[in-house]
């Protein structure tokens, strides 16, 4: 009988958690408070901007290394 009571109690708790309303983000009156999805999108845009900067550095480094190697090999001849 106690197992049945425990099962019923677990079922009631599980169903109450399942049927609970979704929590929204807290609005503390701050005008800069954003929805979490908007914050995530902003973070993604910032990461993409940083990647673009790094992608510009690599070709410049390749050109610099190539020029340095050309200068070094011409001086040895």
Number of C-alpha atoms within 10 A of each C-alpha: 6 7 8 9 10 11 12 12 12 12 12 12 12 12 11 11 10 10 9 9 8 7 6 8 10 10 11 8 7 8 7 8 12 13 12 11 9 10 12 12 11 12 12 12 12 12 11 12 12 11 12 11 10 11 11 10 11 11 11 11 11 11 11 12 12 12 11 11 12 11 11 11 9 8 8 6 5
